[in-house]
Amino acid sequence: MAQQDSPVWAMHTQPLGEGNHLIDRLPVRERKIVLALCDAVELTYGTVLCEADRPFEHVYFPITGSISLVKILAGHEPMETELIGCEGMLGVTLVLDIPYAPQRGLVQSHSLALRMTATQLLGALGTCPALLSTLRHYLFVVMVQLSQTAGCTRFHDVGTRLARVLLMAHDRARSNRFHLTHQNLADMLGVQRGAVTIAAGLLQRQKIIRYARGEITVINREGLETAACECYAAGMGNYGRLLS
């Protein structure tokens, strides 16, 4: 199969210790300032990084893996509203000078990330205009993505939405193989586990993915893109226009 085009944020090569697109696109002087404030940390699956309505202690710029923002309503399973990987960051709402996390931040897959304190980020925003501009643009992208996801959840079927989520996970994993259980995917889509089982089974029979014991292998990226709803391409296009 021909090599597929890489996502916008995967088109860059970085020295060891870098790899987050928001940081990589900064001018050299500001990038050095930001990197000097960061520690490289490993994030373990299932770790809670922030809680809704509580102040951020740290912000995270993922390099590999992914972080989920989840909404929790009484009597219901958590539902993912945003998936953050090397294209973004956890804690971007601090640019609004609001110290509280809007949702729970949860490590979705084992990750390597750059971490700084919330106080350090606020200080850097005052001395690094390109960082401030970049994070404002990223926040706008997130806002548009949330509205796109709301429409997607309302109007698109589980199968096309699952393909979209798998594409997003594939992009952020930087590997054709990644770990997501049916329950993980059900929480991400806000549906029952059985609906995921049926939709994933169809993708497997079409030889688009291979799935066994929570390990997903993408074997036909082009087929997965064809199976996904329009929202994946829309999100990629919006990100590319503002942050390429």
N, C-alpha and C positions, 0 to 999 in steps of 0.2 A: 504493500500500500504506500502511496506517495506520502512524503512528509507533510504534515498539516502546518498551516501558518500558526505561529505562536501568538498568545495574547499580548496586548500592548506591553504589559509589565514584565513579560518574560523575554523581551528582545534585547535585554542589556546583560552584559557580563561584568562581574564585579570582583574585586579582590576579596579574600576571605574576611568575614566579619561584616560585609555589606550585603546588599541584596534586596532591600526594601525600596520599592519604586519611588515612594514619596521622598525619601532621603536621597536616593541616587540622582534625582533630577535637580537637586539644589546646586547653586554655584559652589565652586570648590571651597571658598572661604567659609560659607555657612555650613556646608556639609561637614567640614572638619570640626566646627564648633559643636554641631549636633552630635556627631559621633563621639566626641570627647566626653559628652554628658551621659552616654549610653553604656550600659553593661549588656553583654551577650548572655542570654539565659535560655535554658531548655524548659519548655512548658509541657507538662504531662497531661495526657488525655483526662478530661473530667475536672481539671482544676478550675475553681471559680476565681476569676481575676478581679471582678467588681460586682457589687450588688446594686440593684435599682434604688435610687433615692439616697445613696450613701456616697460620701466624697470619694473621688478617685485618689488612690494612693500612688499609683504608677500608671504610665501609659506604655503601650506596647506597639512596636513596629515589627510585624512578623516577617521572617525571611523564608521559612518553609512552614508547612502545615497551615492550620487555620484556627480561628477563634470565632465562636458564634455569639451573637447577641440574641437573647431569648426573652420573650414576654411570658409572664406567668400570671394567669387568672385563676381565681379560687375555683376548685373543683374540676380543673382541666389540666391536661398534660402541658408542659412548656412548649411554646412554638417559636421556632427560629424566625427572626425578622431580618437578619443580616449575617453574611458570612465574610469574615475578614481574613485576607491572606497577605501575600507580599505586595499587593497593590495598594494596601491601606494601612490603617492603624486603629487601635482601640484607645478611645479617649479624645477623639477629635472634637467633641462638643465643648471642650475646654476653650476653644477659640471664641466661644460666645461668652466667656467669663462666667460660666456656670460650673461650679466645682462638682456637682452631683452627677453620678452615672444615670442615664435614662433607663437602662435595662441591665439585667445580669449578663456579664461577660464570662463565657465558658470555653475552655480549650476543647475544640472539636476533634483535633488530631494532634499527635505529638509534634511539637513545633520548636524551632529555633527562632528567637526574637531578640530585638534590641529594646531595652527597657530603660526608662528614666523616670524620675519622680514627677508628679504633676506640677510641683513647684518649679522644678527645673524647666519643664516645657513652657510654663507661663513666662519665666524669665527669658528663655530663648526667643519667644514670640516678640518680645520687646526689642530685641537686638538683631533679629534676622528677618527682614521684610519678605524675602523670597519664601521662607518657611511659612510665614503667616499667610501669604497669598496662596501657596500650594495647599495648605490645610483648609483654607476657605473654599477653594475649588473642590477639594475632596468632599467637604461637608455638603456642598451642593449636589455632587454626584450621589452621595448617600441619600439625600432627601428625595431625589428623583427616583432612585432605586426603590425606596420604600413605597412610593406611590405606584410604581410599576408592579411591584410584588403584590400590592393590594388588589390591583386589577387582575393580575395573573391568578391569584388565589380564587377570585370570584368567578372568572370566566373560562379558565383553561382546565382541561381534564388532568387527572393525576398522572397519566402516562407522559404527557408532554412536559408537565412541571417536574417530574422525576428526572427526565433527560436534562432539563435545564440545571437542576441541582447537581447532577453528576458532572456536567460540564464545568460548573463552578468549582466543585471539589477537585476535579482533574487539573484545572489550571493552577490551583493553589498547592496541590501536592507536588507538582513538578515531577511527577512520575506517572506511569500508566497504571500503577497499582496503589491502592490506598484502602484504609479500613473504615467502613461505615456499616453498622448493622441495620437491619430492617427497622428496628425501633428508633435508631438515630434518624433515619430517613423519614420515618413517620412523624417524628417530632419536628423535623425541618419543614415538612410539608403541611403539618397540621391535619393529618388524616389518620385513620386506623391502620395498624400494622398490616392487616390483611390486604388493604388496597395497594400497599407498596409491594407486597409479595407477588400480587398478580401483575403489576406493571413491570417489576424487575424481571419476572419470569418471561414476559414477552420480549423484552430487550435481549435477554439471554438466548431465547430461541431464534431470534433474528441475528445472532452472532455479533451483536454490538458490544455487549459486555460479557464477562465471565464472573460469576458470583459464587463464593463458597465460604461459609463460616465467617461472614462479615468482611471478607477480603474481596474487593471489587477490582477487576482488571478491565480497562478500556481497550478493546481489541479493534474497534472501528470508530475512530474519532469522527470521521465524516458522517457516518451513519447516525451517531449520537447527536450531532448538530442538526441533521435532517429531522430527527425525531423530536427535538426540543421545540418549544413554543417560541414565538417571535421575541419574547422578553429577554432571552439571552443575548441576541444580537443587538437589541436596543440598548441594553446596559453596557455592552462592550463599546458601542459607538459613542455613547455619551461620555464614557471614561476617556476614550481616545481623543475626543474633541477638546477636552479641558486639561488633560494631564499627560498627553503623549510627549 
